Amino acid sequence: MEALKECRANLVVYLHPQKAKRVKDAVYRELSSLLFKFNEALDGVVLTYEPKFSSNLAKILPGIHPYFGVRFEAKLLLFYPKPEMLLEGEVVKVGQQSIHIIVLGFASAFIADEDIREDFKYKIKHGKEVYISRSDKKHRIKVGTTLLFSVKSFDEEMLHVCGSLIPTNTGSVQWLERKAEESQADSVTEKSISNKRPVEVLETDNLVPYSEKLKSENHIKKSRRSKNRAS
């Protein structure tokens, strides 16, 4: 997914002296408070963290007595959706005016009717709401579909994505993957055909009809037999 990235950051956590005996545990608790929240300094939502402590030493920082600071490096996984990026999510609700999606199990996404391309037509099939492609009826969007869509905007406070299905490379992931496989198979077939060596045609003057060739071979055999009898 385009909106996921790993980064390494140098961080500092300020701890009270009463936590001095269990510094690492205290650091992990502080880091857990960053999860699933947008961090302006990191420009993304922290999903996972992996701190690396290079030293057991910490120092008291002037001006914030009695707290002491623990510096460390951490590997972070961030969620940072930007406009026109592609996201994947599970469809949780389909309506005539919108499609609702959950991304990575925590962020909500909304696609309004005006952001759904005209190729998709809203219908109710067997009591269930669904969007069906006019160009390929097998391309359907319903509750439970894994959907690939484009980002229009991202509300950092609410962790809410406004999405779009206008780009032609968006839609049901299952359908898109099948189409990609079919396209790849067609490409391999065409390449195989183009690599075959064409049949070489000899000049017509050098061609001998098969029937004439057979007569000639029979005549030679009869001549040899006659010679053998004469001898």
C-alpha positions in Angstrom: 0.0 0.0 0.0 1.4 3.4 -1.0 0.3 5.1 2.2 2.6 2.9 4.4 6.2 3.8 5.1 8.9 2.8 7.5 11.2 5.4 9.0 13.8 5.7 11.7 13.5 8.5 14.2 15.7 9.8 17.1 13.3 10.2 20.0 13.5 11.4 23.6 11.1 10.4 26.4 10.9 12.3 29.7 10.4 10.1 32.7 9.9 10.7 36.4 12.7 9.5 38.7 10.3 7.0 40.2 10.5 5.1 36.9 14.2 5.0 36.9 14.4 1.4 37.9 12.3 0.2 34.9 13.3 2.7 32.2 12.5 0.5 29.2 9.1 -0.5 30.4 8.3 3.2 30.9 9.5 4.0 27.4 7.3 1.4 25.9 4.3 2.7 27.7 5.1 6.2 26.4 5.5 4.9 22.9 2.2 3.0 23.0 0.5 6.4 23.7 1.5 7.4 20.1 -0.3 4.5 18.4 -3.1 5.2 16.0 -2.7 9.0 16.4 -1.5 11.5 13.8 1.9 12.9 14.7 2.8 16.2 13.1 6.5 15.8 13.7 6.5 12.4 11.9 3.8 13.5 9.4 1.8 10.3 9.8 -0.1 7.9 12.0 2.1 5.6 14.1 1.1 2.0 13.6 4.0 0.1 15.1 7.3 0.9 16.8 10.6 -0.9 17.5 12.9 1.1 19.9 16.6 0.5 19.9 18.5 1.5 23.1 22.2 2.2 22.5 22.9 3.0 26.1 21.5 2.4 29.6 22.5 5.9 30.6 20.0 8.8 31.0 20.6 12.3 32.1 18.6 14.9 34.0 17.7 17.8 31.8 18.0 21.3 33.0 14.7 23.2 33.3 12.4 20.3 33.7 13.7 19.0 37.1 13.0 16.4 38.4 12.4 14.6 35.1 15.2 12.9 33.1 15.4 12.3 29.4 16.0 9.0 27.7 17.2 9.2 24.1 16.9 6.3 21.7 16.3 5.4 18.0 13.1 3.8 16.9 11.9 2.1 13.7 8.4 3.2 13.1 5.7 2.2 10.6 3.6 5.1 9.6 0.3 5.6 7.8 0.4 8.8 5.8 -2.3 9.0 3.0 -1.7 11.8 0.5 -3.9 13.0 -2.4 -4.0 10.6 -5.4 -2.3 7.8 -3.4 -4.0 4.4 -3.7 -5.5 2.7 -0.6 -7.0 -0.7 0.0 -9.9 -1.3 2.4 -12.9 -3.5 3.2 -16.3 -2.2 2.1 -18.6 -2.2 5.2 -21.6 -0.3 3.7 -23.0 0.3 0.3 -25.7 2.9 -0.5 -27.0 4.7 -3.5 -25.2 7.9 -2.5 -22.0 6.5 -1.0 -19.6 3.6 -0.3 -18.1 3.2 3.2 -14.7 1.5 3.8 -12.5 0.5 6.7 -8.7 0.8 6.1 -6.2 -1.2 8.1 -8.9 -1.9 10.7 -8.9 1.6 12.2 -9.3 4.4 9.6 -12.7 5.1 8.0 -13.1 6.1 4.4 -16.0 7.5 2.5 -16.6 7.6 -1.3 -19.5 10.0 -2.3 -21.7 9.3 -5.3 -20.0 12.1 -7.4 -16.7 10.3 -6.9 -17.9 7.0 -8.3 -17.2 6.7 -12.0 -20.2 6.4 -14.3 -19.2 2.9 -15.3 -20.6 1.6 -12.0 -24.4 1.4 -11.7 -26.1 1.1 -8.3 -28.5 -1.9 -8.0 -30.2 -4.1 -5.4 -29.6 -7.8 -6.1 -31.3 -10.4 -3.9 -32.0 -7.8 -1.3 -28.3 -6.6 -1.2 -27.0 -3.2 -2.4 -24.2 -3.5 -5.0 -22.4 -1.4 -7.6 -22.0 -3.3 -10.9 -19.7 -2.3 -13.8 -21.6 -1.6 -17.1 -18.5 -2.8 -19.0 -18.0 -6.0 -17.1 -20.8 -7.4 -14.9 -18.3 -9.5 -13.0 -16.8 -6.4 -11.6 -18.9 -5.7 -8.5 -18.6 -3.7 -5.3 -20.5 -4.9 -2.3 -20.2 -5.3 1.5 -17.0 -7.4 2.1 -15.3 -6.4 -1.2 -11.6 -5.4 -0.8 -11.6 -2.1 -2.6 -8.7 -0.2 -4.2 -9.5 3.6 -4.3 -7.7 6.9 -4.7 -7.3 9.4 -1.8 -8.9 12.8 -2.2 -8.2 14.1 1.3 -7.4 12.9 4.9 -8.7 14.3 8.1 -5.8 14.0 10.5 -7.8 14.5 13.6 -10.7 12.1 12.8 -8.4 9.7 10.8 -11.0 9.9 8.1 -10.2 9.5 4.4 -12.3 11.0 1.5 -11.8 8.7 -1.5 -12.5 8.4 -5.2 -13.3 5.7 -7.7 -12.9 8.0 -10.7 -9.5 6.6 -11.8 -9.8 3.5 -14.0 -7.2 1.6 -12.0 -9.5 1.5 -9.0 -12.2 -0.9 -8.0 -12.5 -4.5 -6.7 -9.0 -5.8 -5.9 -10.0 -9.3 -6.9 -11.3 -8.2 -10.3 -8.3 -5.9 -10.9 -5.9 -8.8 -10.1 -7.7 -11.2 -12.4 -7.6 -8.6 -15.2 -3.9 -8.1 -14.6 -3.2 -11.9 -14.8 -5.2 -12.2 -18.0 -3.4 -9.2 -19.6 0.0 -10.8 -18.6 -1.0 -14.1 -20.1 -2.1 -12.5 -23.3 1.2 -10.6 -23.5 3.3 -13.8 -23.0 1.2 -15.5 -25.7 1.8 -12.7 -28.2 5.5 -12.6 -27.4 5.7 -16.4 -27.9 4.0 -16.1 -31.3 6.2 -13.2 -32.4 9.4 -15.1 -31.5 8.5 -18.1 -33.7 10.7 -18.3 -36.8 8.6 -17.8 -39.9 8.5 -20.7 -42.5 11.1 -20.2 -45.2 9.8 -20.6 -48.7 12.3 -21.8 -51.3 12.3 -20.4 -54.8 9.7 -22.0 -57.0 12.3 -23.1 -59.5 13.9 -25.4 -57.0 10.7 -27.1 -55.9 10.0 -30.6 -57.1 6.5 -32.0 -56.9 6.3 -35.0 -54.5 4.7 -37.3 -57.1 7.5 -36.6 -59.6 10.1 -37.2 -56.9 8.5 -40.5 -56.1 8.5 -41.6 -59.8 12.2 -40.7 -60.1 13.1 -42.8 -57.0 11.1 -45.8 -58.3 12.9 -45.5 -61.7 16.3 -45.6 -60.1 15.4 -48.6 -58.0 14.2 -50.5 -61.2 17.4 -49.6 -63.0 19.5 -51.1 -60.2 17.5 -54.3 -60.2 17.9 -54.7 -64.0 21.7 -54.3 -63.6 21.9 -56.8 -60.8 20.0 -59.4 -62.9 22.2 -58.8 -66.0 25.3 -59.3 -63.9 
